[in-house]
């Protein structure tokens, strides 16, 4: 029987925070991030887990953290449970594959969203106003059309409810112009690198979001990186602007939920077995494509 980890309890280790998917613990001077198999949609954590999801997210993030560390520092110390402190050894089985030990960073309270294509919430805003996050765009753009240059569209980082888009001016007013500039440059560099690598493997990254923190004066990317939970992935084969795109991310779950008589408020509905299996398959497909690995 497939094991699904919906929550963790590391007795004796303080809980730093529990997010929609990740449980974060304090371990000595560091943090331990554990990716569960929880899945959220419309900012609601659903009662049904997706087998392997947490491990796939964690391993894919570790893949990208390693691939980008030559130009963008990150918070990872190790994802190898054999190198964890001895005090964690009793939980080695549950932590294997789905966790990483990281440096504590001062979290910057904004999501750094980068959009390469006109889709989702950006499409809705464009159709209503001709803009995306206050950025004026040419008229006549189609659904899923690629922008000439990726757009940096930051938002607030809310623990509950929807994140709220903010302008670069507001970001600079809140954080200072220098840090705001560094966030934009780092976000665009990560997106461009990830997009180029993914396209070479048959995957389009339509948009994604990054989280950053500071470690002293150093800007570090934290949390997760270019995963199906933080990004919109499309198959390159068959891509055509002007219509909706098949995806390797949570859109499969959102599409199912849109067929229900559910008001998008907690509690969320259970997912049927075929939606669970289809979601798991999509996460595996993109993991294999991007990493070239057949297992975790």
C-alpha distance (Angstrom), angle and dihedral (degrees) to the residues before:
residue distance angle dihedral
X1 . . .
X2 3.80 . .
X3 3.77 114.6 .
X4 3.78 117.4 -129.1
X5 3.81 118.9 -169.2
X6 3.80 109.6 -156.9
X7 3.79 97.4 163.1
X8 3.77 139.4 6.9
X9 3.78 133.4 -146.7
X10 3.78 115.9 -166.6
X11 3.79 99.5 -175.1
X12 3.78 112.7 -139.9
X13 3.81 96.1 20.7
X14 3.81 117.4 101.2
X15 3.79 116.4 -120.8
X16 3.79 109.2 -120.0
X17 3.80 92.8 -172.3
X18 3.77 142.3 -35.8
X19 3.78 114.7 -135.9
X20 3.78 130.2 -173.7
X21 3.81 90.3 -81.6
X22 3.82 109.1 2.2
X23 3.80 131.9 68.1
X24 3.80 111.7 -156.1
X25 3.81 122.8 -160.4
X26 3.78 133.8 -172.3
X27 3.81 110.7 -118.4
X28 3.80 112.3 -179.8
X29 3.81 105.7 -60.9
X30 3.79 93.3 -20.3
X31 3.79 140.0 66.1
X32 3.79 128.5 -116.9
X33 3.81 114.0 -147.8
X34 3.81 115.0 -159.1
X35 3.81 117.9 -169.3
X36 3.80 109.5 -148.8
X37 3.80 127.0 -162.8
X38 3.81 91.8 -107.7
X39 3.78 117.0 127.5
X40 3.78 127.7 -159.4
X41 3.77 131.5 -162.7
X42 3.79 129.0 -178.1
X43 3.82 86.1 5.9
X44 3.81 92.0 -61.5
X45 3.81 121.9 116.6
X46 3.80 107.3 -131.7
X47 3.82 121.7 -137.0
X48 3.81 93.0 -127.2
X49 3.80 120.7 78.8
X50 3.82 128.2 -148.2
X51 3.83 113.8 -128.7
X52 3.83 113.6 -118.5
X53 3.81 92.4 4.3
X54 3.80 96.7 119.3
X55 3.79 93.3 46.9
X56 3.81 92.1 47.8
X57 3.81 92.2 49.3
X58 3.79 92.1 47.8
X59 3.79 96.0 46.0
X60 3.80 92.5 45.5
X61 3.81 90.9 50.5
X62 3.81 90.2 49.7
X63 3.82 88.6 50.5
X64 3.81 92.0 54.5
X65 3.82 94.8 40.3
X66 3.80 88.5 55.7
X67 3.81 93.9 44.4
X68 3.81 94.7 50.7
X69 3.80 102.3 37.5
X70 3.81 91.6 96.8
X71 3.82 89.7 71.3
X72 3.82 105.1 15.4
X73 3.82 122.1 42.6
X74 3.80 116.9 -139.1
X75 3.79 138.5 -170.2
X76 3.83 100.0 -109.0
X77 3.80 119.4 124.3
X78 3.82 97.2 169.3
X79 3.78 142.6 -32.4
X80 3.81 92.3 -161.5
X81 3.80 109.0 107.1
X82 3.82 90.6 -157.6
X83 3.81 87.0 67.3
X84 3.80 95.4 50.0
X85 3.82 120.4 108.5
X86 3.81 113.2 -79.3
X87 3.81 89.0 -115.5
X88 3.83 88.4 72.8
X89 3.79 96.2 51.0
X90 3.82 95.7 101.0
X91 3.83 89.4 62.7
X92 3.80 96.0 45.0
X93 3.82 94.2 116.1
X94 3.79 95.0 54.7
X95 3.82 93.3 40.2
X96 3.81 96.4 49.1
X97 3.82 112.6 112.2
X98 3.81 94.3 -7.3
X99 3.81 102.8 69.2
X100 3.78 143.6 60.7
X101 3.78 133.6 -167.5
X102 3.80 110.3 -133.4
X103 3.77 142.6 -179.6
X104 3.78 116.8 -101.8
X105 3.77 109.7 -108.9
X106 3.78 132.0 -178.3
X107 3.79 101.1 -105.4
X108 3.81 118.0 -130.0
X109 3.83 105.1 -136.9
X110 3.80 97.6 -133.0
X111 3.80 134.9 85.4
X112 3.79 112.4 -128.9
X113 3.79 104.2 -144.1
X114 3.80 121.5 -171.5
X115 3.80 120.4 -168.8
X116 3.79 121.7 -164.0
X117 3.81 96.5 170.6
X118 3.80 136.8 35.4
X119 3.79 105.2 -105.8
X120 3.79 145.9 117.2
X121 3.78 116.4 7.3
X122 3.79 90.6 -4.9
X123 3.82 90.6 58.7
X124 3.81 92.1 49.5
X125 3.79 91.5 50.9
X126 3.80 92.2 46.1
X127 3.81 92.2 51.1
X128 3.80 90.2 50.9
X129 3.81 100.9 40.7
X130 3.80 110.7 7.0
X131 3.80 87.8 -116.0
X132 3.79 140.1 93.5
X133 3.80 113.8 -147.8
X134 3.78 89.4 -20.9
X135 3.81 93.8 -50.2
X136 3.81 110.2 127.8
X137 3.81 111.9 -132.8
X138 3.83 132.7 -168.4
X139 3.80 116.1 -88.4
X140 3.78 121.9 -107.8
X141 3.81 99.1 40.7
X142 3.80 115.2 155.4
X143 3.77 130.2 -134.1
X144 3.83 109.8 -82.7
X145 3.80 92.3 11.5
X146 3.79 114.4 154.3
X147 3.78 116.3 -116.3
X148 3.82 117.3 -126.3
X149 3.81 86.2 -121.5
X150 3.82 128.6 10.9
X151 3.80 115.6 -96.0
X152 3.80 123.0 -127.8
X153 3.81 106.1 -144.0
X154 3.82 111.4 168.9
X155 3.79 124.4 -166.5
X156 3.76 139.4 -173.0
X157 3.80 117.9 -88.5
X158 3.79 108.9 -124.2
X159 3.81 123.7 -172.0
X160 3.80 89.4 -153.3
X161 3.80 130.7 22.6
X162 3.78 127.7 7.9
X163 3.80 125.9 -25.9
X164 3.80 111.9 -117.7
X165 3.84 120.4 -131.9
X166 3.79 115.2 -121.9
X167 3.78 132.7 -170.2
X168 3.78 123.7 -112.7
X169 3.80 86.7 -112.0
X170 3.80 91.7 58.8
X171 3.81 89.8 45.7
X172 3.81 90.1 53.3
X173 3.80 92.1 46.6
X174 3.80 91.1 52.2
X175 3.80 99.6 41.1
X176 3.78 105.5 20.3
X177 3.78 125.8 -98.3
X178 3.81 95.3 -92.6
X179 3.81 96.2 54.2
X180 3.81 91.4 42.1
X181 3.81 89.7 53.2
X182 3.80 92.0 48.4
X183 3.81 91.0 50.1
X184 3.79 91.6 52.1
X185 3.80 93.5 47.0
X186 3.81 93.2 47.1
X187 3.81 93.0 46.4
X188 3.79 94.1 49.9
X189 3.82 91.9 45.5
X190 3.82 91.7 51.8
X191 3.79 92.5 46.5
X192 3.80 93.8 48.3
X193 3.79 91.9 48.4
X194 3.79 93.4 45.9
X195 3.79 93.2 45.2
X196 3.79 93.0 51.5
X197 3.80 92.7 47.6
X198 3.80 93.0 45.5
X199 3.81 94.6 47.5
X200 3.79 89.9 53.3
X201 3.82 85.5 59.4
X202 3.79 96.8 46.0
X203 3.81 98.8 -96.1
X204 3.82 128.2 117.5
X205 3.80 116.7 -152.7
X206 3.79 101.4 -150.8
X207 3.79 95.3 -178.7
X208 3.78 140.2 -22.3
X209 3.77 143.3 179.8
X210 3.78 130.3 -130.4
X211 3.77 133.1 -162.6
X212 3.77 123.2 -150.9
X213 3.76 139.3 -170.0
X214 3.76 136.4 179.4
X215 3.78 126.3 -113.3
X216 3.78 101.5 -167.1
X217 3.80 103.7 -52.1
X218 3.80 92.7 -23.8
X219 3.79 120.6 104.7
X220 3.82 110.3 -138.4
X221 3.79 130.8 -174.7
X222 3.82 110.8 -128.5
X223 3.81 144.6 179.5
X224 3.83 108.0 27.5
X225 3.78 133.6 -14.2
X226 3.82 131.1 -146.7
X227 3.80 97.0 -25.3
X228 3.82 131.4 146.9
X229 3.81 87.9 -102.0
X230 3.80 95.0 54.5
X231 3.80 99.7 31.6
X232 3.77 143.3 48.5
X233 3.82 109.1 -123.9
X234 3.82 123.9 -168.6
X235 3.81 131.0 -179.9
X236 3.81 109.4 -107.3
X237 3.80 91.1 -145.6
X238 3.78 109.4 87.0
X239 3.80 94.4 10.3
X240 3.78 111.7 157.5
X241 3.81 127.6 166.0
X242 3.78 119.1 -129.8
X243 3.79 97.8 56.4
X244 3.78 142.2 57.1
X245 3.80 116.4 -77.7
X246 3.81 132.0 -134.1
X247 3.79 109.7 -113.9
X248 3.80 144.7 -154.3
X249 3.78 94.7 -148.9
X250 3.81 142.4 67.1
X251 3.80 92.7 -57.9
X252 3.81 88.3 94.3
X253 3.82 88.7 62.1
X254 3.81 93.5 43.1
X255 3.80 90.8 51.6
X256 3.80 90.6 53.2
X257 3.81 92.6 47.1
X258 3.81 90.3 51.1
X259 3.81 88.5 63.5
X260 3.81 91.2 59.9
X261 3.76 131.8 84.1
X262 3.81 91.9 -115.8
X263 3.80 125.2 132.6
X264 3.82 94.3 -145.4
X265 3.80 92.9 -111.7
X266 3.82 127.6 115.5
X267 2.92 134.4 -47.7
X268 3.77 97.6 53.7
X269 3.80 123.1 -149.8
X270 3.79 125.5 -102.2
X271 3.80 115.5 -100.4
X272 3.82 117.9 -123.9
X273 3.84 119.2 -121.4
X274 3.82 94.4 -104.1
X275 3.82 92.2 54.8
X276 3.81 90.7 46.8
X277 3.82 91.2 50.0
X278 3.80 93.1 44.8
X279 3.80 92.3 49.7
X280 3.78 92.5 47.8
X281 3.81 90.4 49.7
X282 3.81 92.1 52.4
X283 3.81 92.5 50.4
X284 3.80 90.1 49.6
X285 3.81 92.5 47.1
X286 3.79 94.2 54.6
X287 3.82 92.1 42.6
X288 3.80 91.8 53.9
X289 3.79 92.6 45.0
X290 3.80 95.9 49.1
X291 3.80 99.8 39.6
X292 3.80 101.9 29.6
X293 3.81 87.5 -133.4
X294 3.77 125.3 128.5
X295 3.78 96.7 -160.4
X296 3.77 141.6 25.1
